[in-house]
Amino acid sequence: MASDTSSWDSDRTETALAFLVDGDSEAGVAALVDRRVTVSVAEPANENCQHTLFTAVNLLARLHPVVGEIVVALPRDADRKVHVPGVDAGTVGESVAGLAALINSPVTVRRIEEPNAADTTLHLGSGATDETVSVGSDGWLAHVATDGTPTSFGRQVNPIGSYAAACLGVAEVFKAVLRETVGAENVRARMTPIESTEFSTYDYTVDRDDPANPELPGVVNLHNLNVIGVGAGGGALVQTLSALNAVTGTIRLVDSDEVSASNLNRYIWAYRRDVGSMKAEVGKQIMVDAHPALTFSVKAHPEPYIAFSDQVDSDALDLVVSAVDTVRARKQIQWDFPKTILDAATNQQGDYVVLRVAFGEGQCLACKHQGRQDGVTREMSVLSEQIGLDTETLVQMNTDNAAFTREQVERVAAFVDGDAEIAVPEPGERFSDWFRLHCGHIDLGGANMEVPVPFLPVTAGVLLAGEVIKQRHFPEAVVDNRFTHNMLGVPVEGMHRFTKPHPDCEVCGDPDTVKRHEEKWETSGKPAVINYINETYPANRSAEGQADVVAYLYGQNALPGTDPEIRTRQILENVPTATRTHIGNLVNEVELVEKHESQGGRSYIFHERKEERHYDEDLGPIVDEEIERLLEHVADDAEVRRFVAALLDIDVGDLETEEIVEAIRARFFAVEDEDERMELFDEITQEIEAADVDKEEYEYAPIGWRRSSNRYTLTKQAVNLYEGER
């Protein structure tokens, strides 16, 4: 379908291109325009493929003037199974047309049945040739290839992996266009095509033989999510979360700006019809349209962060996504001491950064932007000479993202006096919108301005959505402080790294400030559970391991009143620190976990080392056989001997080996009750298995009574502790 070209603003993209192309930038940009891109769809019925298709078309339609036409090659249509904001059509082909009509960019979008000649082809699924960019995804994994390596879509549906595949694929299309038109040697940044890469959005690994790829929970619980800044990245995060099958929790969207025409080239969540609407309100509508049950749980706050901060309970700021674009706003967020902050940034060199701030453990927001204000002052000083407003005013406008007044506009107009290189701002236009739009046409002495092409901030937003999910459900996989990727190159595992706090940081460099943060949050999450267990059951020695079990059950939505689904084996397999003793303590001693037993379930002994079940057996001989195996190991290995003796509080002193072994044997068989002796053995063997000691050929695994149908949920007390509401 043809599009209405009136009022579409492509200046941001042209500015990015002018920066990237070396030499005669005008000639370079002219060579790049109006390319035809074919999107070839091999697996239209696959949900991951549908997510990737709609995201890729969305991105390409906004990459004007580079892209002039998108041809969707769809040999066979299929029912649409995934949510596309604003689109009600029933089939994939109809939905592509509906999406293109809503975006309404100058890019023409049409459908054909078989691929034909194109400047560049993006192939979705298997069957690509080495002349095309090909992508696929499965769960958290995104696969991109340009060398003919097969890429396919798996059945594990996850919009994080499929959206990322679309972003990576469009980036490869962009690089291919640059190479074919202006040549890699004429691009200012180093440009490396991806030959074949499988990138994990779960843990940022690349090309692993057996990558971690857990399924999403049936319902993603966002609990308390605060998104500050609904722009290119923040809005992409919202749209990605809206694509989940089921979502619960409270979501607050904070942004004081309206959608403008200049935003549309990189806001995949905004359409022509949204120009003039408040960004926070549009973001809310996206979530509610996809999940009507969230009507009263998604809150739009069309106001500056400082106003939002004054009215929201600070305890609700346990997870904050910082998607703002001023240093002042970032520092305001940091000074409110959220429990965890997720942040992202992009630059015109093609980099994005995803940052997780666990305060006191790594770089905080203030560290990340340390010294940036001095650079801003220098840039604004140069800009002052170009447009006639004084440096102090420009610094303040940049800091507050203030709108131009009519008086300021008149002063700029008089000063530039018709200079075609500098566009005069409109009254009411936000400083960041004008500055990013036109900074490529103003000489700032080599200043590093952020003028991202569409796929760059969207990738960052998609990965932030993944971090939000992991924070709630897969805490073991959250980004370890920061991950960086230059999308003109290839993703590299080594760019996932921990960054130490700046020693002179005014926030996390102050011990008193760190202590205030710790005091604020010690009453929720795992610290609150640990404190409660230690107070309620002082005899325990493993409060942290038990708190890990509570955190896992909370992340799996095993909440009071829900259908119990989590079994003992699931807990032990997914929580490395968990033992059956921990689960028993949580059920019987501190009552933070409830055990559910179905009618008719049979009790049995599960011999985990031999992987055998024993029904109605005499427990004694089975346990005693395992104790004798342990004693053989104790007799053979001094390190294990000392370790077990310490666990049993035996003072070895000057005892000989045989005497220590007999003391350990006596301690075990002093426990007359067979069930209790088994529990003691289980506890010791699990400590050995978890410890850094040489186990030689000995294998350890606990045994214990199980009920085949045992399932677990948290109690209300556990939920209150974890959420800080006791």
C-alpha positions in Angstrom: 0.0 0.0 0.0 1.2 3.5 -0.7 1.6 6.0 2.2 0.9 9.6 2.8 4.2 11.4 2.9 3.0 14.6 4.4 4.3 15.6 7.9 6.5 12.5 8.1 9.8 13.6 9.6 12.9 11.7 8.4 15.5 14.3 9.5 16.7 12.1 12.4 17.6 9.2 10.1 19.2 11.6 7.6 21.3 13.1 10.4 22.4 9.6 11.6 23.4 8.8 8.0 25.3 12.0 7.5 27.3 11.2 10.6 28.1 7.6 9.5 29.0 8.4 5.8 32.5 9.8 5.4 33.5 12.3 2.8 30.7 13.9 0.8 27.8 13.1 3.2 25.1 14.6 0.9 26.2 12.4 -2.0 26.5 9.4 0.4 23.0 9.9 1.8 21.6 10.4 -1.7 23.0 7.0 -2.7 21.3 5.3 0.3 17.7 6.3 -0.3 14.7 4.5 -1.6 16.0 0.9 -1.3 13.6 -2.0 -1.8 13.7 -4.6 0.9 12.0 -7.9 0.6 10.9 -9.6 3.8 10.5 -13.3 2.9 8.4 -15.3 5.3 9.1 -19.1 5.5 7.1 -20.0 8.6 4.1 -17.7 8.8 2.1 -19.9 11.2 4.9 -19.9 13.8 4.3 -17.4 16.7 7.9 -16.5 17.0 8.0 -15.9 13.2 5.0 -13.6 13.5 6.5 -11.6 16.3 9.7 -11.2 14.2 7.8 -10.3 11.0 5.6 -7.5 12.5 8.6 -6.0 14.4 10.8 -6.1 11.3 8.2 -4.5 9.1 7.6 -1.9 11.8 11.3 -1.0 12.0 11.8 -1.0 8.2 8.8 1.2 7.6 10.4 3.8 9.8 13.8 3.6 8.3 12.9 6.2 5.6 14.6 7.5 3.5 16.9 4.5 3.4 14.0 2.2 2.8 11.5 3.3 0.1 9.6 0.0 -0.4 9.0 -3.2 1.7 7.8 -6.2 -0.2 6.5 -9.0 2.1 6.8 -12.3 0.3 4.2 -14.5 1.9 3.7 -17.7 -0.1 0.8 -18.8 2.1 -1.2 -16.8 4.7 -1.9 -17.9 8.2 -4.0 -16.9 11.2 -2.5 -14.2 13.3 -1.7 -15.6 16.8 0.2 -12.7 18.3 -0.8 -9.2 19.5 0.0 -6.3 17.3 -1.0 -2.9 18.8 -4.0 -1.4 17.1 -4.4 -4.2 14.5 -7.6 -6.3 14.5 -7.1 -8.2 11.3 -7.4 -12.0 11.4 -4.6 -13.2 9.1 -0.8 -12.4 8.9 -1.1 -10.8 5.5 -4.0 -8.6 6.5 -2.2 -7.6 9.7 0.9 -6.5 7.8 -1.3 -4.2 5.7 -3.1 -2.9 8.8 0.2 -2.2 10.6 1.6 -0.3 7.6 -1.6 1.8 7.4 -1.3 2.7 11.1 2.4 3.7 10.7 1.6 5.5 7.5 5.2 6.4 6.7 6.4 7.3 3.2 7.6 3.7 2.8 5.4 1.6 0.5 4.4 -1.8 1.9 3.0 -4.5 -0.4 2.6 -8.3 -0.4 3.5 -10.8 -3.0 3.5 -14.6 -3.0 7.1 -15.3 -4.1 10.3 -13.3 -3.6 11.5 -11.3 -6.5 14.3 -8.9 -7.3 15.2 -6.6 -4.3 18.1 -4.5 -3.2 18.3 -6.5 0.1 16.3 -9.5 1.4 15.5 -10.3 5.0 14.5 -14.0 5.2 12.5 -15.2 8.2 13.0 -18.9 9.0 14.8 -21.7 7.2 15.6 -21.9 3.5 17.7 -18.8 3.0 20.5 -18.5 0.5 23.9 -17.0 1.3 22.9 -13.8 -0.5 20.3 -12.9 2.1 20.1 -11.8 5.7 18.3 -14.7 7.6 16.9 -14.8 11.1 15.2 -17.2 13.4 14.5 -17.5 17.1 13.5 -20.0 19.8 12.7 -18.8 23.3 15.4 -16.4 24.5 17.7 -17.2 21.5 18.0 -15.1 18.4 19.8 -16.5 15.4 21.1 -14.3 12.6 23.1 -15.4 9.5 24.3 -13.9 6.2 26.3 -17.0 5.0 23.4 -19.3 4.3 23.5 -21.1 7.7 19.9 -22.3 8.4 17.9 -20.2 10.8 14.5 -21.5 12.0 11.9 -20.6 14.5 11.3 -22.9 17.4 8.1 -23.6 19.3 9.2 -22.0 22.6 7.4 -18.7 22.2 9.1 -15.7 23.7 8.8 -12.2 22.3 12.2 -11.2 23.7 14.1 -13.6 21.5 11.9 -12.9 18.4 11.9 -9.1 18.8 15.7 -9.2 19.2 16.0 -11.3 16.0 14.0 -8.7 14.1 16.3 -5.9 15.4 19.5 -7.8 14.6 18.1 -8.7 11.1 17.2 -5.1 10.3 20.6 -4.0 11.5 22.2 -6.4 9.1 20.0 -5.1 6.3 21.1 -1.6 7.1 24.8 -2.7 7.1 24.3 -4.5 3.7 22.8 -1.3 2.2 25.8 0.8 3.5 28.3 -1.7 2.0 26.5 -1.9 -1.3 26.1 1.8 -1.8 28.8 3.9 -0.2 31.2 1.0 0.6 32.5 -0.1 4.0 35.6 2.0 3.6 33.5 5.2 3.5 31.7 4.4 6.8 33.2 6.2 9.8 32.5 3.4 12.2 34.0 -0.1 11.9 31.4 -2.3 10.2 31.4 -6.1 10.5 28.6 -8.3 9.1 27.3 -11.1 11.2 28.1 -14.3 9.4 26.2 -16.7 11.7 25.5 -16.0 15.3 23.1 -17.3 17.9 22.7 -14.6 20.6 21.1 -15.3 23.9 19.0 -12.5 25.3 18.8 -14.6 28.5 22.4 -14.3 29.6 24.1 -12.5 26.7 26.2 -15.5 25.6 27.0 -16.2 22.0 27.1 -19.5 20.1 27.0 -21.8 23.1 26.6 -25.5 22.4 23.9 -25.9 25.1 22.6 -22.4 25.9 20.3 -21.8 28.9 16.8 -21.3 27.5 14.1 -21.6 30.2 10.4 -21.3 29.3 8.6 -18.2 30.3 6.1 -18.7 33.2 2.5 -18.9 32.2 1.8 -15.6 33.9 4.6 -13.0 34.1 4.3 -11.1 37.4 5.8 -7.6 37.1 4.8 -6.8 40.7 5.8 -3.1 40.9 7.3 -1.8 37.7 8.0 1.8 37.2 9.0 3.0 33.7 10.4 6.5 33.8 10.5 7.8 30.2 8.3 6.4 27.5 10.5 7.2 24.5 12.2 5.0 21.9 13.6 2.5 24.4 11.0 2.8 27.2 8.2 2.5 24.7 9.8 -0.5 23.0 10.0 -2.1 26.5 6.2 -1.5 27.0 5.4 -2.9 23.6 7.5 -6.0 24.2 5.8 -6.7 27.5 2.4 -6.2 25.9 3.3 -9.1 23.6 3.5 -11.6 26.5 0.6 -14.1 26.8 -0.4 -13.1 30.3 0.8 -10.3 32.7 0.0 -9.3 36.2 1.2 -6.6 38.5 1.2 -2.8 38.7 2.9 -0.8 36.0 3.5 3.0 36.3 4.5 4.9 33.1 6.0 8.3 33.7 6.6 10.9 30.9 5.7 14.5 30.7 6.0 14.8 26.8 3.7 14.4 23.9 4.3 12.2 20.9 5.7 14.4 18.1 6.1 13.8 14.4 9.8 13.7 14.8 9.5 10.8 17.2 7.8 8.5 14.7 10.9 7.3 12.9 12.1 5.4 16.0 9.0 4.9 18.2 7.8 1.5 17.0 4.9 1.8 19.5 3.5 5.1 18.2 1.5 5.7 15.0 0.5 8.8 13.1 -2.7 9.0 15.0 -0.8 9.3 18.3 1.0 12.6 17.4 -0.1 15.1 20.1 -1.1 12.5 22.6 0.8 12.1 25.9 3.4 9.3 25.7 2.4 7.8 29.0 -1.2 7.6 28.0 -0.3 5.9 24.7 1.9 3.4 26.5 -0.9 2.6 28.9 -3.3 2.0 26.0 -0.9 -0.5 24.4 -0.7 -2.6 27.6 -4.4 -2.4 28.3 -5.4 -3.3 24.7 -3.3 -6.4 24.9 -4.3 -7.3 28.5 -7.7 -5.8 29.5 -7.4 -7.2 33.0 -4.7 -4.6 33.6 -7.1 -1.7 33.1 -6.8 -0.5 36.7 -3.2 -1.8 37.2 -1.5 0.3 34.5 -1.1 3.9 35.7 -0.2 6.7 33.3 1.6 9.7 34.9 2.0 12.4 32.2 4.2 14.5 34.4 7.9 15.1 35.2 9.6 12.5 37.3 10.1 14.9 40.2 6.3 15.4 40.4 5.7 11.6 40.2 8.4 11.1 42.9 6.6 13.5 45.3 3.4 11.5 45.2 4.4 7.8 44.9 5.3 5.7 48.0 9.0 5.3 47.8 8.6 1.6 48.8 6.9 1.1 45.4 10.2 2.0 43.6 11.6 -1.5 44.0 12.1 -1.8 40.3 12.7 1.3 38.1 13.5 1.4 34.4 15.3 4.7 33.7 14.6 5.6 30.1 15.1 9.3 30.5 17.5 11.5 28.5 18.8 14.0 30.9 21.6 13.7 33.6 19.4 15.6 36.1 16.5 13.1 35.8 18.9 10.1 36.1 20.4 11.5 39.3 16.9 12.3 40.7 16.0 8.7 40.2 19.2 7.5 41.8 18.7 9.7 44.8 15.3 8.2 45.4 17.0 4.9 46.2 15.1 2.4 44.1 16.0 -1.1 45.1 17.0 -2.0 41.5 17.4 0.3 38.5 17.5 -0.8 34.8 18.9 1.8 32.4 19.9 1.9 28.7 21.7 4.3 26.5 22.6 4.6 22.8 25.0 6.6 20.7 25.4 7.5 17.0 28.4 5.2 16.7 25.9 2.3 16.8 26.4 1.2 20.5 23.7 0.4 23.0 24.3 -0.2 26.7 22.0 -2.1 29.1 22.8 -1.4 32.7 21.5 -2.9 36.0 22.1 -1.0 39.2 22.0 -3.1 42.3 23.1 -0.3 44.6 26.4 -0.7 46.3 27.4 -3.7 44.1 28.4 -1.9 40.9 28.2 1.3 38.9 25.2 3.4 39.7 23.4 5.9 37.5 25.5 8.8 38.9 28.7 6.8 38.3 27.7 6.1 34.7 27.2 9.8 33.9 30.1 11.0 36.1 31.7 14.0 34.5 29.2 14.2 31.6 27.9 17.5 32.8 31.2 19.1 32.0 31.0 17.8 28.5 27.4 19.2 28.2 28.7 22.6 29.2 31.4 22.5 26.5 28.8 21.4 23.9 26.3 24.1 24.9 29.1 26.7 24.8 29.7 25.8 21.2 26.0 25.7 20.4 25.6 29.2 22.0 27.9 30.6 19.4 25.7 29.0 16.7 22.2 30.0 17.7 22.6 33.0 20.0 21.2 31.8 23.3 23.6 32.0 26.2 25.4 28.9 27.5 23.8 28.9 31.0 20.3 29.0 29.4 21.2 26.1 27.1 22.7 24.0 29.8 19.6 24.4 31.9 17.3 23.6 28.9 19.4 20.5 28.2 19.3 19.4 31.9 15.5 20.0 32.3 14.6 19.1 28.7 12.7 22.4 28.7 10.5 23.7 25.9 11.5 26.7 23.8 9.6 29.9 24.6 8.4 32.2 21.9 10.9 34.8 23.0 13.8 32.3 22.6 12.6 31.2 19.2 12.5 34.8 18.0 16.1 35.3 19.3 17.3 32.2 17.5 15.6 33.2 14.3 17.1 36.7 14.4 20.6 35.3 15.1 20.7 32.6 12.4 19.1 35.0 9.9 18.1 32.5 7.3 21.1 30.1 7.7 19.7 27.0 6.0 22.0 24.7 8.0 20.2 25.5 11.3 16.4 25.0 11.6 14.7 27.4 14.0 12.8 25.6 16.8 9.1 25.9 17.2 7.6 27.5 20.3 6.9 24.7 22.8 9.3 22.3 21.1 11.3 20.3 23.6 15.0 21.0 23.6 16.0 17.3 23.2 13.7 16.9 20.3 15.1 19.9 18.5 18.7 19.2 19.5 18.7 15.6 18.4 16.9 16.5 15.2 19.4 19.1 14.1 22.7 18.5 15.9 24.1 16.7 12.8 23.8 20.0 10.9 25.6 22.0 13.5 29.3 21.9 14.1 29.9 21.1 17.8 33.5 20.4 17.5 33.3 16.7 17.4 30.7 16.4 20.1 29.2 12.9 20.6 25.5 13.3 20.0 22.9 10.5 20.3 21.1 10.2 16.9 20.1 6.5 16.9 18.7 4.8 13.9 15.4 3.0 14.8 16.7 -0.5 15.5 19.3 0.7 18.0 17.1 2.0 20.9 14.4 -0.6 20.2 17.0 -3.4 20.8 17.9 -1.8 24.1 14.2 -1.6 25.0 13.6 -5.2 24.1 16.5 -6.3 26.3 15.3 -4.1 29.1 12.0 -6.0 28.9 13.9 -9.2 29.2 15.7 -7.8 32.3 12.4 -6.9 33.9 11.1 -10.5 33.4 14.4 -12.0 34.7 14.4 -9.7 37.7 11.1 -11.2 38.8 11.4 -14.8 37.5 15.0 -15.6 36.7 17.1 -13.5 39.1 20.1 -15.8 38.5 20.4 -14.5 34.9 20.1 -10.7 35.4 22.7 -8.7 33.6 25.8 -8.4 35.8 25.9 -4.6 35.8 26.2 -3.9 32.1 26.1 -5.3 28.5 27.3 -3.4 25.5 26.9 -4.2 21.8 27.8 -2.2 18.7 25.1 -3.1 16.1 27.5 -2.2 13.3 29.5 -5.2 14.5 28.7 -8.5 16.1 27.6 -9.3 19.7 30.5 -10.3 21.9 30.2 -12.2 25.2 33.1 -10.2 26.6 31.0 -7.0 26.5 28.9 -8.4 29.3 31.0 -7.2 32.3 30.9 -5.9 35.8 31.9 -2.2 36.2 33.1 -1.0 39.5 31.6 2.1 41.2 33.5 5.3 40.6 35.5 6.0 43.8 34.5 9.6 43.8 30.8 9.1 43.1 28.7 11.4 45.1 26.0 8.7 45.6 27.3 5.2 45.9 30.8 6.4 46.9 29.4 7.7 50.2 29.3 5.0 52.9 26.4 6.8 54.7 24.4 6.8 51.5 25.0 3.1 50.9 23.8 2.4 54.5 20.6 4.5 54.0 19.8 2.4 50.9 20.5 -0.9 52.8 18.3 0.2 55.7 15.4 1.1 53.3 15.3 -2.2 51.5 16.3 -4.7 54.3 12.6 -5.0 55.1 11.6 -6.7 51.8 12.8 -9.4 49.4 15.3 -12.0 50.5 16.8 -9.9 53.3 13.4 -9.8 55.0 12.9 -13.5 54.6 16.4 -14.2 56.0 15.8 -12.0 59.0 12.4 -13.6 59.7 13.8 -17.2 59.5 16.7 -16.3 61.8 14.3 -14.8 64.3 11.7 -17.5 64.1 13.9 -20.5 64.0 17.3 -19.7 65.5 18.5 -23.3 65.3 18.7 -23.2 61.5 22.0 -22.9 59.7 20.8 -22.1 56.2 18.5 -19.1 56.1 20.0 -17.9 52.8 19.3 -21.2 51.1 15.7 -21.2 52.4 15.3 -17.6 51.2 16.4 -18.7 47.8 13.5 -21.2 47.8 11.0 -18.5 48.7 12.4 -16.3 45.9 12.1 -19.1 43.4 8.5 -19.9 44.4 7.6 -16.2 44.2 9.2 -15.9 40.8 7.2 -18.9 39.6 3.9 -17.3 40.9 3.4 -20.1 43.4 1.3 -17.8 45.5 -1.5 -18.5 48.0 -4.8 -19.5 46.3 -3.1 -20.5 43.0 -3.1 -24.1 41.7 -0.1 -25.7 43.2 2.3 -26.8 40.4 5.8 -26.6 41.8 7.2 -30.0 42.9 10.2 -30.9 45.1 12.3 -31.9 42.1 11.6 -28.6 40.3 12.8 -26.7 43.4 16.0 -28.8 43.7 16.8 -28.6 40.0 16.3 -24.8 39.7 17.6 -23.6 43.1 21.3 -24.7 43.4 21.4 -23.9 47.1 18.2 -25.7 48.0 17.9 -29.0 49.9 15.0 -31.1 51.1 15.9 -30.0 54.6 15.4 -26.4 53.6 12.0 -27.2 52.1 11.0 -29.1 55.3 12.1 -26.2 57.5 10.0 -23.7 55.4 7.0 -25.9 55.7 7.2 -27.1 59.3 9.4 -24.7 61.2 8.8 -21.2 59.9 5.6 -21.8 57.9 6.5 -19.8 54.9 5.7 -22.6 52.4 2.6 -24.7 52.3 2.8 -28.4 51.1 -0.1 -29.7 49.2 -0.7 -33.5 49.1 -3.2 -35.0 46.7 -5.6 -37.8 47.8 -4.1 -41.2 47.2 -0.5 -40.2 46.8 1.9 -43.0 47.9 4.9 -42.5 50.1 8.1 -43.9 48.9 11.9 -43.7 49.4 13.7 -42.2 46.4 17.3 -43.4 46.3 18.6 -40.5 44.2 22.2 -41.9 43.7 20.8 -45.1 42.2 17.7 -43.3 40.8 15.4 -45.9 42.3 12.1 -45.7 44.1 11.4 -48.1 47.0 7.8 -48.5 48.2 6.9 -49.9 51.6 10.6 -50.7 52.3 12.4 -50.9 55.6 14.2 -47.6 55.7 17.1 -48.7 58.0 19.2 -50.9 55.7 19.0 -48.4 52.8 20.2 -45.5 55.0 22.8 -47.6 56.8 24.3 -48.7 53.4 24.8 -45.1 52.3 26.3 -44.1 55.7 28.9 -46.9 55.3 29.8 -45.6 51.8 30.3 -42.1 53.4 32.5 -43.6 56.1 34.7 -45.3 53.5 35.2 -41.9 51.8 35.9 -40.2 55.2 38.6 -42.9 55.9 40.2 -42.4 52.5 40.3 -38.5 52.3 41.6 -36.2 55.1 39.9 -33.1 53.6 36.5 -34.8 53.6 37.2 -36.3 57.0 37.8 -32.8 58.5 34.8 -31.4 56.6 32.3 -34.0 57.9 33.7 -33.8 61.4 33.2 -30.1 61.5 29.6 -30.4 60.2 28.9 -32.8 63.1 30.7 -30.6 65.6 33.3 -33.3 66.4 36.5 -31.9 67.8 39.2 -34.0 66.1 42.1 -32.6 68.2 44.8 -35.2 68.2 42.6 -38.1 67.1 43.9 -40.7 64.7 42.1 -41.4 61.4 40.4 -44.5 62.8 39.2 -42.6 65.8 37.7 -39.8 63.8 35.9 -42.3 61.5 34.5 -44.1 64.6 33.4 -40.8 66.1 31.5 -39.9 62.9 30.0 -43.4 62.8 28.9 -43.1 66.5 27.3 -39.7 65.8 25.2 -41.1 63.0 24.1 -44.3 64.8 23.3 -42.4 68.0 20.2 -41.2 66.2 17.9 -44.2 66.8 14.9 -43.0 64.7 15.5 -44.1 61.1 13.7 -41.1 59.6 15.8 -38.7 61.7 19.0 -40.6 60.8 18.1 -40.3 57.1 17.5 -36.6 57.5 21.0 -36.2 59.1 22.6 -38.2 56.3 20.8 -36.1 53.7 21.9 -32.8 55.3 25.6 -34.0 55.4 25.7 -35.3 51.8 24.1 -32.2 50.4 26.7 -30.1 52.2 29.5 -32.3 50.7 28.0 -32.0 47.2 27.8 -28.2 47.5 31.3 -27.8 49.0 34.6 -27.3 47.1 36.1 -30.6 48.2 37.5 -33.5 46.1 34.8 -36.1 45.9 37.0 -38.5 43.8 34.9 -41.4 42.5 32.3 -41.0 45.2 28.9 -39.8 44.2 26.6 -38.1 46.7 22.9 -37.6 46.5 20.3 -37.4 49.3 17.6 -39.9 49.9 14.3 -39.2 51.6 10.6 -39.8 52.0 8.6 -38.2 49.2 5.0 -38.1 48.3 4.6 -38.5 44.6 2.1 -35.6 44.4 3.7 -33.1 46.7 3.5 -29.6 45.5 4.3 -26.2 47.1 3.0 -22.7 47.3 4.0 -19.7 49.5 2.0 -18.7 52.5 0.5 -15.2 52.8 3.2 -14.5 55.4 5.9 -15.3 52.9 4.4 -13.0 50.2 4.0 -10.2 52.7 7.6 -10.5 53.8 8.9 -10.7 50.2 6.9 -7.7 49.1 7.8 -5.7 52.3 4.2 -5.5 53.7 4.5 -7.3 57.0 
